[in-house]
Amino acid sequence: MMRWFFFVIGIMFFSLGISIAIKVQHLGIHPWDVLNVALFERVGLSIGSWAIIISGVLIIVSWILDKSYIKSGTFFNAFLVGAFVDLFLWVDFLPNATHAWPDILIILSGIVIMGLGGGMYNAAGVGSGPRDGFMLSISDKLNAPISRVRIVTESSVLVLGLVLGGPVFWFTFIFTFIQSPLFQFSYYKFGSLITAIESNFLKRKEQYSKTSV
């Protein structure tokens, strides 16, 4: 239950970060979201719907590459991220673009929140997100650092989104080359935290069992 708590909270933060960035998309957004927004503008549906569709495709690819990253949480992630993004944008409580310097602070907060949320829900261990599982499986197969694999993968997605006319600007590249280390840092930190909490819980449970005998 505790791991699912971290998972859901992580997804909420991750989706919130995406939504914050989309509100100031003129500065550039995350490569995957460049693709989602481009498809939304060209084809229709919603940004969250395209996130769900692309996630479904990545789950299939990850299943072929390495099934170990496909768990029940992966399928929940595929739906919840897109659903939360659409919800946050629909409720419209986030700050709108001012086309002035405050927008820089807004998008920086989105980058940080996405990094923390992404690391948190992956560290929960109930199933990596479709995009993260895809990149983690490649990292394992090639024995390459997670940050390097993310940069290469997201750069490729960025090119596709740019060709389709997605919103690409300076902060798109900040997402690509800075958020990856943030994700890796938070992934290991939250993983250690969850392990420590579980270890402490087991110790307390053992002590209780001994005293109750």
VENZIZI-V952006 format. One record per backbone hydrogen bond with DSSP energy under -1.0 kcal/mol. NH is the residue of the N-H (numbers start at 1). CO is the residue of the C=O. Records with the same first field share a line. If there is no record, write none. Layout:
NH->CO + CO
//
This chain:
5->1
6->2
7->3
8->4
9->5
10->6
11->7
12->8
13->9
14->10
15->11
16->12
17->13
18->14
19->15
20->16
21->17
22->18
23->19
24->21
25->22
27->24
28->25
29->167
34->30
35->31
36->32
37->33
38->34
39->35
40->36
41->37
42->38
43->39
44->39
50->46
51->47
52->48
53->49
54->50
55->51
56->52
57->53
58->54
59->55
60->56
61->57
62->58
63->59
64->60
65->61
66->62
69->66
70->67
73->126
74->71
76->72
77->73
78->74
79->75
80->76
81->77
83->79
84->80
85->81
86->82
87->83
88->84
89->85
90->86
91->87
92->88
103->100
104->101
106->102
107->103
108->104
109->105
110->106
111->107
112->108
113->109
114->110
115->111
116->112
117->113
118->114
119->115
120->116
121->117
122->118
123->119
124->120
125->122
133->129
134->130
135->131
136->132
137->133
138->134
139->135
140->136
141->137
142->138
144->139
149->145
150->146
151->147
152->148
153->149
154->150
155->151
156->152
157->153
158->154
159->155
160->156
161->157
162->158
163->159
164->160
165->162
166->161
171->27
172->169
173->170
174->170
175->171
176->172
177->173
178->174
179->175
182->178
183->179
184->180
185->181
186->182
187->183
188->184
189->185
190->186
191->187
192->188
193->189
194->190
195->191
196->192
197->193
198->194
199->195
200->196
201->197
202->198
203->199
204->200
205->201
206->202
207->203
208->204
209->205
210->206
211->207
212->208
//
